[in-house]
Amino acid sequence: MMFAQKYQYYLELIEEYLKKLPFEDNLICQSMNYSLVGGGKRVRPVLALACAEIVGGLPGNFVREASAIELIHTYSLIHDDLPAMDDDDFRRGKPSNHKAFGEAAAILAGDALLTYAFELLSQPLSVPPEKQIRVIRETAAAAGWRGMVGGQVLDTIGNGQKSELSEIENIHRMKTGALLKASARLGAILGGGTEEEIDIVSEYASYIGLAFQIKDDILDIVGESQVLGKPVGSDEKLNKPTYPTILGLEGAYGYLAKTISSAKNTIGFFGQKADFLSALADYIAERDN
């Protein structure tokens, strides 16, 4: 199956599940659903399903768990757009959650999505309980102060203070990479992967996490607002150190290519079964939003 067809297959599984979530007709659920169904590439849940399949699992068996990762990601975007964070008025071409529902509702919607994710992850599942508990524990760590939240703290509080490449990479390994890595591990663990296979998809995910952020930084300079769905130049407005500010634009493109190459070399362990994940790495590098 070609990359686009396979991606669409995974995407439809996720979208169908998300549309059926039993939200009620009240303000907080409207706010939650507004951001959750607001589009997006669904890279994290797609990665989870692909990693389940590459180790021999059936992706259709773990759509709920992969979708839970998307709830966590959506919560992070809602909070990331808040005035106290990046102060972005638009997300995916429409008003940010706090612009549509107010700041208080946006904060609470993010909180609700995060907790709902773990409600989904803890539902009965036909895998050994120790695997499910491991996934819950690792996902919580990736979303918390040792992962995504910790990276956001460094990114927000440290604006204009960091200039070393290693410091920027540390931020993005936590802020962006941790949840991508958790997505890959979730799929490989639940799909029945060996420890070696789990480690390999983890390393791959770490590379594409960095690549994702490098490309984001590049697009903030060369992208188009209508395509991105938000204004360009927000990093410069916040005086954020980025890959282009440290390496130059040409250097950032070169570093992106090197990172993608490392990801593809790593996942090559799986032979032809790695075709989709190898193409996914290219997709991340070539995207325009």
N, C-alpha and C positions, 0 to 999 in steps of 0.2 A: 504494500500500500504506500502510495506516495506521501511525502511529508504533509502537504496541505490537507489531504484526505484524512490522514491519521489524526492530525491536529483537530480537524473538524469533528471527528468521531469522539475524541476525548471531550472537546468543548461542549458538544451537544449533551453528553452525559451530565456534565456539570450544570449547564444552564437549565436543563430539565429538572434537576434536583432542586436548584436554588429557587426556581419559580414555584415549586410546590411546598416550600417551607410555610408552616401554618401561622403566618403573621396575622395579628388581629387588626381591626380598624380603629387604631388609636394613634396619637401623635408620635409616641416613641417607635412604634412598629413602622409607621410611615417614614420616619426619618431613617431607620435602619434599612428598610427596603429601598429607599431612594438611592442610597449609595451602593447597595449590594447589587442591584440590577442595572446600574448605570453604565454598563459596558465594561470594557477592559479586556485584556488578552487572556486572563485566567492562567497565566504562566505557571503559578505555583501548584494549583490542583492538577493541571495537565502534566506537570513534571512528576507529581506523586503517582498518577495513574500509569505514566510511561515507565516509571521505575518499578512499580508493582509488576508490570508486564515483562520487563526485561529480565527479571529474576524468576519468571515462570508463573506468576500469579495472574488471576483474571481481573482486569481493571474494573469491570462492572461490579465486582464485589466490594469495592472500597470507595465508591463515589461519595458516600456520606462523609467519610473521614477526609477525603481530599477537599470536599466542599468546606469542611470546618476550617481548613487552612485559609480558604478564600475569605471567610468571615473575619479571621484574625487580620489578614492583610487589609480588608476594607476598613476595619476599625482604625488601623494605623494611618490610613490615608485621611480619614475624617479628622483625626487628631492632628495630623501633620499640617493640615490646611488652616488650623485655628490661628487667630491673631497672635497668640502667645508663642506659636511655633513658626511656620513659614509664612503665615498670613496671606494665603492664596484665596482669591475670590472665585476661581473657576477650577473645575476638575472634570476632565473628559468632556469638555465642551458645554458644560452647564454649570450653574452656580454651585459653589461648594456647599456642603451640608449646612454649615453654620450660617451661610447666606440665605439658604432656603428655609431653615427651621429655627434659626437663632442659635446662639452660642451654647446655651445651657442644654438644649435638646441634642445638639451635635455631640457634646461631651458624653451625655448619658447614652446616646445611640451607640457611640464607640464602645463604652463600657458594656452595654448589653450584647453587642456582637461578640466581644471577646469572651464573655461568660457563656453565651449560647454555643460558641465553638466547642468549649469543653463539655458542655451538655451533650453535644452530638458525638464527640470523641469517646464518651464514656457509655454510650448505648451498647446493648448486647451485640457481640460480634463473634463470628464463627472462626476465631483464631485462638490459640492458647492465651489465657488471661495475662500471662507474664509479658507477652508481646504487646498486647493492648496497653498495659500499664506503662511499658517502656516508651511507647509512642506518646502517650499523654505526658509523661515526665519530660521527655526530650522536647516536645512541642512547647510545653510551658517554659522550659529553660530558654529556648530560642526566642520566645516572645517577650521574655522578661528582662531583668536588669543585666543579665549576662549576655543578652542578645540584642533584639530589636530596640527595646526601651533604652538599654545602655548606650547603644549607638546613637539614638535620637538625642539623648542627654549631651553626649560629646559634640554632636553636630550642632545643636541649638546653642548651648552655653559657650561653645568654643569658637563661634563665628569670628573670623578675622584673626584668629590666634595661632592657627596651625599652618605650616608651610612645607613640612616634610612629607614625602610620598608615603612613607611607612605609617605616619599618623593618619593620613587620609584613608589608607587601606584598612587600618584598624577600625576606623569608624564604620566603613561600609561593609566590612566583614560582619559586623554586628548589626547595623541598621538594615541593610538589604540582604546580605548573604546568609544570615542566621536562619531566616524563615525559609529561604530557598533550599538550604541544606536540610532543614527539618522536613520539608516537603518530600525531598528525594529519599530521605531515611524512612519516613512514614511509609512510602510506597514499598520500598525494599524490605522493610521489616515485616509489614503485614502480608506482602506477597510471598514471603517464605525464603528470602535471600539468605545466603551464608554471610558470616561476618566479613569475609573478604569482599563479597559483592556489595554489602552495605557500605563498607569503607570506600570502595571505588566510586559508587554513585555520590557519596558524600564529597569526595575530592572534586569530582566533576562539577557538582553543584556549587562548590566554593568558587571555582573558576568562573562559572557563568554568572554567579552573583556579582563578582567584581566587574565582569564584562557588562552586565546590565547597568551598573552605576556609571562606568566609564562612558557608555553610550548616552545615558541620561545627561551627563555633564556636557557632552559634545552637542546634543540636541538643544540644550539650553542656550547654546550660542548660535548654531546654524539652523535649528529647526524653525518651522512655521507655526505660529500660534494656532491657526485654524486646524492644522493637522494634529498638533500636540493636545489640543483641547484646553490649553492654559497659556498664559503669557510666557514668552521667552524672556531670558535675562533675569529671572528671579534670583539665581545664585549670586549674580553680581550685585543686585539690589541689597541682598543680605550680607554682602562681603564674605561669601563662603569660599574657602579654598577648594578648588576642584582639580580634576586631572588636567584640563587644558591650562589652568592658571599656573600649575606647577611644571608641566611637561611641554606646554605650548600645544596648539591645536594639532599640528602634524605629529608631534610626539604622542599625543593622546590617541590618535588613530593607530599609530604603530603599536602602542601598548595594548590597545584593544585587540588588534590582530594577533599579538603574541599570546594574550590571555585566552582567546578563542582556540588557538592552536593547541594550547596546553589542555583545555577542556576536551577537545576531540581526541587527542592522544590518550588521555586518561580513560575515556569511555570506550576506546578501541579494544580494551580487554574483552568486551563481549562480542567481538567480531561483527558479523552482519546484523545481529540483533541490535547493535548500537546505531543503526542508520538513522532512526528517528531522533535520538538524542544528539547525534552529531549534527543533523540538520537544524535542530532546535538552537544549538549554539550559533550557527550561522544566522538564523532568524533574529536572534537577539542582537547580533552585530549589525544587521542590515535594516532593522526596523526604523521607521520614521516617526514613531510616536510611542 
